Every structure is written in C-alpha cells, then in structure tokens.
Amino acid sequence: MKSQHLRNIKKFSFPHRMVELWNGLSDEIVTA
C-alpha cells in the first residue's frame, strides 16, 4: 500500500515538471 502511495505522488509531480518543460519548449518553437 505504501509503494502505491509513493507511485501516485510521482505520477502527480511528473506532469508538473513536463508542463514546465513544454512551456520552455513552446517558447523556443514559437520564436523559431
């Protein structure tokens, strides 16, 4: 049960990082 909880936390923190990554990428793509 504990490992499942940890996996959920990782699942939630991952999209947040991807959003920041995509924001930086979209900026480069728009100016390209």
TIRO-2110 file (N, C-alpha, C; in Angstrom, 1 decimal):
// TIRO-2110
0.8, -1.2, 0.0, N, 1, A
0.0, 0.0, 0.0, CA, 1, A
0.9, 1.3, 0.0, C, 1, A
2.0, 1.2, 0.7, N, 2, A
2.8, 2.4, 0.8, CA, 2, A
3.5, 2.7, -0.6, C, 2, A
3.9, 1.6, -1.2, N, 3, A
4.6, 1.8, -2.5, CA, 3, A
3.6, 2.4, -3.5, C, 3, A
2.3, 2.0, -3.4, N, 4, A
1.3, 2.6, -4.3, CA, 4, A
1.1, 4.1, -4.1, C, 4, A
1.2, 4.5, -2.8, N, 5, A
1.0, 5.9, -2.5, CA, 5, A
2.2, 6.7, -3.1, C, 5, A
3.4, 6.1, -2.9, N, 6, A
4.6, 6.8, -3.5, CA, 6, A
4.5, 6.9, -5.0, C, 6, A
3.9, 5.9, -5.6, N, 7, A
3.8, 5.9, -7.1, CA, 7, A
2.8, 7.0, -7.5, C, 7, A
1.8, 7.2, -6.7, N, 8, A
0.8, 8.3, -7.0, CA, 8, A
1.5, 9.6, -6.9, C, 8, A
2.3, 9.8, -5.9, N, 9, A
3.0, 11.1, -5.7, CA, 9, A
3.9, 11.4, -6.9, C, 9, A
4.6, 10.4, -7.4, N, 10, A
5.4, 10.5, -8.5, CA, 10, A
4.6, 10.9, -9.8, C, 10, A
3.4, 10.2, -9.9, N, 11, A
2.6, 10.4, -11.0, CA, 11, A
2.1, 11.9, -11.1, C, 11, A
1.9, 12.5, -9.9, N, 12, A
1.3, 13.8, -9.8, CA, 12, A
2.5, 14.9, -10.1, C, 12, A
3.7, 14.6, -9.5, N, 13, A
4.8, 15.5, -9.7, CA, 13, A
5.3, 15.5, -11.1, C, 13, A
5.2, 14.4, -11.8, N, 14, A
5.7, 14.2, -13.1, CA, 14, A
5.1, 15.2, -14.1, C, 14, A
3.8, 15.3, -14.2, N, 15, A
3.1, 16.2, -15.2, CA, 15, A
3.5, 17.6, -14.9, C, 15, A
3.7, 18.0, -13.7, N, 16, A
4.1, 19.4, -13.4, CA, 16, A
5.4, 19.7, -14.0, C, 16, A
6.3, 18.8, -13.9, N, 17, A
7.7, 19.0, -14.5, CA, 17, A
7.5, 19.1, -16.0, C, 17, A
6.7, 18.2, -16.6, N, 18, A
6.5, 18.2, -18.0, CA, 18, A
5.9, 19.5, -18.5, C, 18, A
5.0, 20.1, -17.7, N, 19, A
4.4, 21.3, -18.1, CA, 19, A
5.4, 22.4, -18.2, C, 19, A
6.3, 22.4, -17.2, N, 20, A
7.4, 23.4, -17.2, CA, 20, A
8.3, 23.2, -18.4, C, 20, A
8.6, 22.0, -18.7, N, 21, A
9.4, 21.6, -19.9, CA, 21, A
8.8, 22.1, -21.1, C, 21, A
7.5, 21.8, -21.3, N, 22, A
6.8, 22.1, -22.5, CA, 22, A
6.6, 23.7, -22.7, C, 22, A
6.5, 24.4, -21.5, N, 23, A
6.4, 25.8, -21.6, CA, 23, A
7.7, 26.4, -22.2, C, 23, A
8.8, 25.9, -21.8, N, 24, A
10.1, 26.3, -22.3, CA, 24, A
10.3, 25.9, -23.7, C, 24, A
9.8, 24.7, -24.1, N, 25, A
9.9, 24.2, -25.5, CA, 25, A
9.0, 25.1, -26.4, C, 25, A
7.8, 25.3, -26.0, N, 26, A
6.9, 26.1, -26.8, CA, 26, A
7.4, 27.5, -27.1, C, 26, A
8.1, 28.1, -26.1, N, 27, A
8.7, 29.4, -26.3, CA, 27, A
9.7, 29.3, -27.4, C, 27, A
10.5, 28.3, -27.4, N, 28, A
11.6, 28.2, -28.5, CA, 28, A
10.9, 27.9, -29.8, C, 28, A
9.9, 27.1, -29.8, N, 29, A
9.2, 26.7, -31.1, CA, 29, A
8.5, 28.0, -31.7, C, 29, A
7.9, 28.8, -30.8, N, 30, A
7.2, 29.9, -31.3, CA, 30, A
8.2, 30.9, -32.0, C, 30, A
9.3, 31.1, -31.4, N, 31, A
10.3, 32.1, -31.9, CA, 31, A
11.1, 31.5, -33.1, C, 31, A
11.0, 30.2, -33.2, N, 32, A
11.8, 29.5, -34.3, CA, 32, A
11.2, 29.9, -35.7, C, 32, A
END
